[in-house]
Amino acid sequence: MYVAGADRGRPPMTWAELADVRDPRDYNLFTVPERVADGDPWAGIDDVAYALEPLLALWDEL
């Protein structure tokens, strides 16, 4: 059974990489393994903490 969207991966990306994405369909279950082959792309996810207050302030402005 095919589930729409089930073939898409959610690879970790930097903001710079995300800005260059032209077709999100290029990132799927078949392309994600190549992205993680060189190590754990999530390794530094907790290295830096950011405050939510600027985002909350922006939300209030919008």
PyMOL commands that set and color helices and strands:
alter all, ss='L'
color gray80, all
select helices_A, chain A and resi 15-20+24-26+32-36+53-61
alter helices_A, ss='H'
color red, helices_A
deselect
rebuild
show_as cartoon
